[in-house]
Amino acid sequence: MQRFRRMQSLQKFAAVHSSVYNHFNQERSLTCRGTFKLTRAAALAEWRELGAA
């Protein structure tokens, strides 16, 4: 695994990673398949909208 040379790089990566992970983490085991697919599709659509801006 590649190490971060500067603490600032690690902090930037951690901030972005946590935002993306929290956006897509749906706790699949707690919901039925249909609900999971709907929330996942909504999250992906929002992510694509943010990326297009």
Secondary structure by P-SEA (a helix, b strand, c coil): ccccccaaaaaaaaaaaaaaaaacccccccccaaaaaaaaaaaaaaaaaaaac
